[in-house]
Amino acid sequence: IDVMLNNAGLMPLAPLEKLKVDEWDQMIDVNLKGVLYGIAAALPPMKEQKSGHIINVSSVYGHKLGPDATVYCATKFAVRALSEGLRQEVKPYNIRTTVISPGAVATELLEHISDKEVQAQTKDFVSQIAVPAETFARMVAFAINEPADVDVNEILFRPTAQPI
């Protein structure tokens, strides 16, 4: 395994006070445990070959809290912490780690927002500013294509017009 990209994620935004515990569980399972399981699958062969690159996807919301996104933000902050801990542990094995934190990107992620009012507002806003998915792909390619002695640990990018 040369590169592992942990890119699964859910973002069912809703005010915390709506107590959508099922959605909290789903987000933790996918956004955090999914990253852990991906690492668990990729790390043993990478350690054995003494090389590899693990890329974990966080979010701008892993740096700042956003409206109706408390639990989502918590999972993405956790991905950043997990990535830094992983970076410190795998240095002896010549394994690189990168966390990519995108802002608004044109993907299907907003389809998972169950609160219809929040979904409509978010879709309207994101449709006006989102960058194409190819922008994310360029960030991944940048991190991967650096020389083996360069470890790009974190990339935070967003549309120029994005306020958060």
C-alpha positions in Angstrom: 0.0 0.0 0.0 1.5 3.3 -1.1 -1.3 5.7 -0.1 -4.4 5.4 2.1 -7.0 8.1 1.7 -9.5 8.2 4.5 -12.3 10.2 2.8 -15.6 8.8 4.1 -17.7 11.3 5.9 -21.2 12.3 6.9 -22.5 15.7 7.8 -26.1 15.6 9.0 -26.2 19.1 10.4 -28.8 20.1 13.0 -28.9 22.2 16.1 -27.5 20.2 19.1 -30.6 20.9 21.1 -32.6 18.7 18.6 -30.8 15.7 20.2 -30.4 13.7 17.1 -28.5 11.0 18.9 -28.8 8.5 16.0 -27.0 11.0 13.7 -24.4 11.6 16.3 -23.6 7.9 16.5 -23.5 7.7 12.7 -21.1 10.6 12.4 -18.8 9.2 15.1 -18.9 5.8 13.4 -18.1 7.1 9.9 -16.1 10.3 10.5 -13.9 9.0 13.4 -14.1 5.3 13.6 -13.9 5.0 9.9 -10.6 6.8 9.9 -9.4 4.5 12.7 -10.4 1.4 10.8 -8.7 2.7 7.6 -5.5 3.3 9.6 -5.8 -0.2 11.1 -6.0 -1.7 7.6 -3.1 0.3 6.1 -0.6 0.7 8.9 0.7 -2.9 9.3 1.8 -3.3 5.6 3.2 0.2 5.6 5.2 -0.5 8.7 6.5 -3.7 7.2 7.6 -2.0 3.9 8.8 1.0 5.9 7.0 3.5 3.6 3.6 4.8 2.8 1.4 7.8 3.1 -1.9 8.1 5.1 -4.1 11.0 4.3 -7.0 11.8 6.6 -9.8 14.2 5.6 -10.9 16.7 8.2 -12.7 19.9 7.4 -12.6 23.6 7.9 -15.0 22.7 10.6 -12.1 20.8 12.2 -10.6 24.2 12.8 -13.7 26.4 13.6 -17.2 25.7 14.8 -19.9 26.3 12.3 -23.7 26.8 12.7 -25.7 23.6 13.5 -22.4 21.6 13.2 -21.3 20.9 16.8 -21.0 17.1 16.6 -19.7 17.2 13.0 -17.0 19.7 14.2 -16.1 17.5 17.1 -15.5 14.5 14.8 -13.4 16.6 12.5 -11.3 18.2 15.3 -10.8 14.6 16.5 -9.5 13.6 13.0 -6.9 16.3 13.3 -5.8 15.2 16.7 -5.6 11.6 15.6 -3.6 12.5 12.6 -1.0 14.4 14.6 -0.7 11.5 17.1 -0.3 9.1 14.1 2.4 11.4 12.6 4.4 11.3 15.8 4.1 7.5 16.1 5.0 6.5 12.5 8.1 8.6 11.9 10.4 5.7 12.6 8.8 3.8 9.7 9.2 6.5 7.1 5.4 6.8 6.8 4.1 10.2 5.9 0.8 11.6 7.2 -1.4 14.4 5.9 -4.7 15.8 7.1 -6.6 17.7 4.5 -9.2 20.2 5.7 -11.4 21.4 2.9 -14.0 24.1 3.0 -17.0 24.1 0.7 -16.5 21.6 -2.1 -19.2 20.5 -4.6 -19.9 17.0 -3.5 -23.0 14.9 -2.4 -22.1 15.5 1.3 -25.0 17.9 1.8 -27.6 15.2 0.9 -27.0 13.6 4.3 -28.4 16.6 6.2 -31.7 15.4 7.6 -33.0 18.7 8.9 -34.6 20.1 5.8 -34.4 23.7 6.8 -30.7 23.5 7.6 -30.2 21.5 4.4 -31.9 24.1 2.2 -29.9 26.9 3.8 -26.7 25.1 3.5 -27.2 24.0 -0.1 -28.1 27.5 -1.1 -25.0 28.9 0.5 -22.6 26.2 -0.7 -24.0 26.3 -4.3 -22.9 29.9 -4.5 -19.3 29.4 -3.4 -18.2 25.7 -3.6 -15.1 24.8 -5.5 -15.2 21.7 -7.8 -14.1 18.3 -6.4 -11.0 18.6 -8.7 -9.7 21.2 -6.3 -9.6 18.6 -3.5 -7.9 16.1 -5.9 -5.2 18.6 -6.6 -4.5 19.0 -2.9 -4.2 15.2 -2.5 -1.9 15.1 -5.5 0.3 17.9 -4.1 0.8 16.0 -0.8 1.5 12.7 -2.5 3.9 14.1 -5.1 6.3 15.8 -2.7 9.6 14.0 -2.3 9.8 11.2 0.2 11.8 13.3 2.6 9.0 16.0 2.7 5.9 15.3 4.9 3.1 17.8 4.2 1.3 17.4 7.5 -1.7 19.7 7.0 -3.5 21.4 4.1 -6.4 23.8 4.9 -8.2 25.2 1.8 -11.5 26.8 1.1 -13.2 28.9 -1.5 -12.0 32.5 -1.5 -15.6 33.6 -0.8 -16.1 31.3 2.2 -16.5 33.3 5.4 -15.8 30.4 7.8 
